[in-house]
Amino acid sequence: MKELNELVKINDSNEIVLKEEVVKKIEEFNNAKKEIEYQEKLLKAGIMEAMETLDLKTLDIGNVHATYKDSYVRKSVDTKKLKEDGLYSIYEKETIVKPSIVLKVGD
C-alpha cells in the first residue's frame, strides 16, 4: 500500500483509501459549512431589509461593513447564437486551469 500521507493511501488494487475518521471529518465540515452559510444568509437578509427600510447605502458597525447594491440588469453574450452563426470559434480563447478537486457529501 502506497502512503501519500497519514490520511490518504492507495491500496494494492490502485484504489484510494480514506480513513473513516477522514470521511467523518469531511462530512462534519460540510454540515458546519451549510449551517454557517444558512445563518449568514439570514443575517444578510435582515441587514438588507433594515438598510432598505432606512434607505442606507453603507453601514459600519464595529468590524462589520455592509454596502447595499441596487438590483441591475446584467448583459451577457448569447454563445449558442454565435455558434449557430459560425462566429463563436473566431473569438474563442483557451485558458489553462490549475488542477483541483471537489469534495461533496451526499445529500
C-alpha positions as CSV (number, residue, x, y, z in Angstrom):
1,M,0.0,0.0,0.0
2,K,1.4,3.4,-1.0
3,E,1.0,6.1,1.6
4,L,0.5,9.6,0.3
5,N,0.2,10.9,3.8
6,E,-1.2,9.5,7.1
7,L,-4.8,10.1,6.0
8,V,-4.8,9.1,2.3
9,K,-3.5,5.8,0.9
10,I,-3.5,3.9,-2.4
11,N,-4.0,0.2,-1.9
12,D,-2.5,-2.7,-3.9
13,S,-5.6,-2.5,-6.3
14,N,-4.8,1.1,-7.0
15,E,-7.8,2.4,-5.2
16,I,-7.8,5.4,-3.0
17,V,-8.4,4.6,0.7
18,L,-9.5,7.2,3.2
19,K,-9.6,6.5,6.9
20,E,-13.1,6.5,8.3
21,E,-12.1,9.5,10.6
22,V,-11.3,11.5,7.4
23,V,-14.7,10.7,5.8
24,K,-16.4,11.7,9.1
25,K,-14.4,15.0,9.3
26,I,-15.3,15.9,5.7
27,E,-19.0,15.3,6.5
28,E,-18.8,17.3,9.7
29,F,-17.0,20.2,7.9
30,N,-19.6,20.1,5.1
31,N,-22.5,20.2,7.6
32,A,-20.9,23.0,9.6
33,K,-20.3,24.9,6.3
34,K,-24.0,24.5,5.3
35,E,-25.2,25.8,8.7
36,I,-22.8,28.8,8.6
37,E,-23.9,29.7,5.1
38,Y,-27.6,29.4,6.1
39,Q,-27.0,31.7,9.2
40,E,-25.1,34.1,7.0
41,K,-28.0,34.2,4.5
42,L,-30.4,35.0,7.3
43,L,-28.2,37.8,8.7
44,K,-27.6,39.3,5.3
45,A,-31.4,39.3,4.6
46,G,-32.1,41.0,7.9
47,I,-29.4,43.6,7.4
48,M,-30.5,44.3,3.8
49,E,-34.1,44.7,4.9
50,A,-33.1,47.2,7.6
51,M,-30.9,49.1,5.1
52,E,-33.7,49.3,2.6
53,T,-36.1,50.5,5.3
54,L,-33.7,53.3,6.3
55,D,-32.6,53.9,2.8
56,L,-28.9,53.3,3.8
57,K,-26.2,52.5,1.2
58,T,-23.5,51.8,3.7
59,L,-23.4,50.5,7.3
60,D,-20.4,50.3,9.6
61,I,-20.8,48.6,13.0
62,G,-17.6,47.5,14.6
63,N,-15.6,45.4,12.2
64,V,-18.7,44.8,10.0
65,H,-19.0,46.9,6.9
66,A,-22.1,46.4,4.6
67,T,-22.7,48.1,1.3
68,Y,-26.1,47.9,-0.3
69,K,-26.1,47.2,-4.0
70,D,-29.2,48.0,-6.0
71,S,-30.5,45.5,-8.5
72,Y,-29.4,45.9,-12.1
73,V,-29.7,44.3,-15.5
74,R,-26.7,42.1,-16.5
75,K,-26.0,41.7,-20.1
76,S,-24.3,38.6,-21.5
77,V,-23.4,37.2,-24.8
78,D,-25.6,34.5,-26.5
79,T,-22.9,31.9,-27.2
80,K,-25.5,29.5,-28.6
81,K,-26.4,32.0,-31.3
82,L,-22.8,32.8,-32.0
83,K,-22.1,29.1,-32.5
84,E,-25.1,28.8,-34.8
85,D,-23.9,31.7,-36.9
86,G,-20.3,30.3,-37.0
87,L,-18.8,33.2,-35.2
88,Y,-18.0,31.7,-31.8
89,S,-14.8,29.9,-32.8
90,I,-13.3,33.2,-34.1
91,Y,-13.4,34.8,-30.7
92,E,-12.9,31.7,-28.6
93,K,-9.8,31.6,-26.3
94,E,-8.3,28.9,-24.2
95,T,-7.2,29.3,-20.6
96,I,-5.2,26.7,-18.6
97,V,-6.9,25.9,-15.3
98,K,-5.0,24.5,-12.4
99,P,-5.9,21.0,-11.2
100,S,-8.3,20.8,-8.2
101,I,-10.7,18.5,-6.6
102,V,-14.3,19.0,-5.3
103,L,-15.4,17.2,-2.2
104,K,-19.1,16.7,-2.0
105,V,-21.0,15.0,0.7
106,G,-24.2,13.1,-0.4
107,D,-27.5,14.8,0.5
